[in-house]
Amino acid sequence: MVNAEKITCYCFNKDCAASIYNDTTCLSIQVPLEVALSRTLNCIECGAELLSPLLIEIKKDILNLIKDDQQHSVAIIDDDIIFHETVKIILKDNWLNASFYMNPEPVYNKLYSNRNKHSEIPNIIFLDLDMPLMDGWEFLDLFNNIHRSLAKSVSIYIISNSVDPSDHKRIKAYPFVKSFISKPLTRHFLSKINEEVSKNATGLELKPASNW
């Protein structure tokens, strides 16, 4: 990922005229990703913290999935160091036991060596597909050979830049893969978050502005 990449941040304060809830007066700012990761940005209208869709995606798909069980652990496998840092910032004030890997091979080796040890197996794996040494598909094939022998079940969530429909179809062959999460966040996926949050009755509604 290029350091100069920019992300768009919005205000999510429902009472603010500049927030994402107001189609006509919604304001947004674009900032370099490293800036968004290193400091808090505030709305010029109400002072509330501005959030990027990327951070909302990660926060929803990591924290909300496991918020009810403090014994859960997560392995994040992605060769994108900025993605690692984003997740670390989100998790810094939470109890979540997260491990980060640039390559899936050590994760597989650890799973295989500790397949009978419940505490050594992550509950959730977030897996990128496109990696240089061992890619996500190779990991899925290896995991498919051992997942039934593991001391506990593991849910895998694919996190990828891929927009190839064949990738989404191919993933259906792996029953332990729970979802395909595209990055960066799109309007479609923000709507998906809204649906999921509504199902969980959290009371939070994320409504994208009409100009996305």
C-alpha positions in Angstrom: 0.0 0.0 0.0 1.3 3.5 -0.9 1.9 5.7 2.1 0.2 8.7 0.3 -3.1 6.8 0.0 -5.9 8.9 1.2 -9.1 7.9 3.0 -12.4 9.8 3.5 -13.6 10.6 7.0 -17.1 11.6 8.1 -18.9 12.8 11.2 -21.4 10.2 12.6 -23.1 12.5 15.1 -26.8 12.3 14.2 -27.4 15.8 15.6 -24.8 17.4 13.4 -25.8 19.1 10.2 -22.5 18.1 8.6 -22.8 14.4 9.5 -23.2 11.5 7.2 -26.9 11.2 8.1 -27.6 14.4 6.2 -27.6 13.8 2.4 -27.6 17.5 1.4 -25.2 19.0 4.0 -22.9 16.1 4.7 -19.2 17.2 4.9 -16.2 14.9 4.5 -12.5 15.3 4.5 -9.8 13.3 2.8 -6.6 12.7 4.7 -3.5 10.5 4.2 -4.1 7.1 5.9 -1.1 7.5 8.2 -2.6 10.8 9.5 -5.9 9.1 10.3 -4.1 6.4 12.1 -1.8 8.7 14.1 -4.3 11.2 15.5 -7.9 12.0 16.2 -9.7 14.1 13.6 -12.7 16.2 14.7 -15.8 17.6 12.9 -15.5 21.4 12.4 -19.3 21.7 13.1 -19.8 19.7 16.3 -16.3 18.6 17.4 -17.2 14.8 17.3 -14.5 12.4 16.2 -14.4 11.8 12.5 -14.4 8.2 11.3 -13.3 6.7 8.1 -15.3 3.9 6.5 -12.2 1.7 6.6 -12.0 2.0 10.4 -15.8 1.3 10.7 -15.4 -1.8 8.6 -12.6 -3.2 10.6 -14.1 -2.3 13.9 -17.4 -3.9 13.0 -16.0 -7.0 11.5 -13.5 -7.7 14.3 -14.9 -6.4 17.5 -18.7 -7.0 17.0 -18.1 -10.6 15.9 -16.5 -11.5 19.2 -17.7 -8.9 21.8 -19.6 -11.5 23.8 -16.7 -13.8 24.6 -13.6 -12.5 26.2 -11.7 -15.7 25.6 -11.8 -15.3 21.9 -8.6 -14.8 20.0 -8.0 -13.5 16.5 -5.2 -14.0 13.9 -4.9 -11.3 11.3 -3.0 -12.5 8.2 -2.2 -9.7 5.7 1.0 -8.5 4.1 -0.2 -4.9 4.4 1.5 -3.3 7.4 -0.8 -0.3 7.3 -3.8 -2.6 7.7 -2.0 -4.2 10.8 -1.5 -0.7 12.3 -5.1 0.2 11.7 -6.3 -2.9 13.5 -3.9 -2.3 16.4 -5.1 1.2 16.9 -8.7 0.0 17.0 -7.9 -2.8 19.5 -5.5 -0.8 21.8 -8.2 -0.2 24.4 -9.8 -3.6 24.2 -9.2 -6.9 25.7 -9.0 -8.7 22.4 -6.1 -11.2 22.0 -4.9 -10.5 18.5 -1.9 -11.9 16.7 -0.6 -10.4 13.4 1.1 -12.2 10.6 2.6 -11.0 7.2 2.5 -14.6 5.9 0.0 -17.5 6.5 2.7 -20.2 6.7 3.5 -19.8 10.4 -0.2 -19.7 11.3 -0.7 -23.0 9.5 2.4 -24.5 11.2 1.1 -23.4 14.6 -2.3 -24.7 14.0 -1.0 -28.1 12.9 1.5 -28.4 15.8 -1.1 -27.4 18.4 -4.2 -28.9 16.8 -5.1 -30.6 20.1 -4.6 -27.5 22.3 -7.8 -25.5 22.6 -6.0 -22.4 24.0 -3.5 -22.3 21.1 -6.1 -22.1 18.4 -7.6 -18.8 17.3 -11.3 -18.5 17.2 -11.3 -16.3 14.1 -8.8 -15.8 11.3 -8.9 -12.7 9.1 -7.1 -13.7 5.9 -5.9 -11.7 2.9 -5.8 -13.6 -0.4 -3.0 -11.9 -2.3 0.4 -12.4 -0.5 3.8 -13.1 -2.1 5.1 -16.2 -0.2 2.1 -18.3 0.6 -1.2 -16.8 -0.7 -4.6 -17.1 1.0 -5.7 -19.8 -1.4 -2.8 -22.0 -0.5 -3.6 -21.5 3.2 -7.3 -22.4 2.7 -6.3 -25.6 1.0 -4.0 -26.6 3.8 -6.5 -25.6 6.4 -9.1 -27.6 4.7 -7.0 -30.7 5.3 -6.8 -30.2 9.1 -9.8 -28.1 10.2 -11.8 -31.2 11.3 -9.0 -32.3 13.5 -8.6 -29.0 15.4 -9.6 -28.9 19.1 -12.1 -26.2 18.3 -13.8 -24.7 15.2 -12.2 -21.7 13.5 -14.1 -19.1 11.5 -12.3 -17.5 8.6 -13.1 -14.2 7.2 -11.5 -13.2 3.9 -10.4 -9.6 3.6 -9.3 -8.7 0.1 -9.1 -6.0 -2.6 -10.3 -8.6 -5.1 -13.4 -7.7 -7.1 -13.3 -10.8 -9.2 -16.6 -12.6 -9.0 -14.9 -16.0 -9.4 -13.0 -15.4 -6.1 -16.3 -15.0 -4.3 -17.7 -18.1 -6.0 -14.5 -20.1 -5.2 -14.6 -19.3 -1.5 -18.0 -21.1 -1.2 -16.0 -24.4 -1.5 -14.6 -23.7 2.0 -17.4 -24.2 4.6 -15.3 -22.6 7.4 -15.1 -19.3 5.5 -17.9 -17.2 6.9 -17.7 -14.0 4.8 -15.8 -12.2 2.0 -15.0 -8.6 3.1 -13.9 -6.3 0.4 -11.5 -3.5 1.1 -11.5 -0.5 1.0 -15.0 0.0 2.2 -17.6 0.8 -0.5 -21.1 2.2 -0.2 -22.5 -1.3 -0.8 -20.5 -2.7 2.2 -21.5 0.3 4.4 -25.1 -0.7 3.6 -24.3 -4.3 4.6 -22.9 -3.1 7.9 -26.1 -1.2 8.5 -28.1 -4.3 7.9 -25.9 -6.4 10.2 -26.0 -3.9 12.9 -29.8 -3.6 12.6 -30.1 -7.4 13.0 -28.1 -7.2 16.2 -30.4 -4.5 17.5 -27.6 -2.3 18.6 -29.5 0.8 17.7 -26.8 2.2 15.5 -27.7 3.0 11.9 -24.9 3.9 9.5 -26.5 5.7 6.5 -24.2 6.7 3.7 -24.6 10.1 2.1 -26.3 10.1 -1.4 -23.2 11.6 -3.1 -21.0 8.5 -2.5 
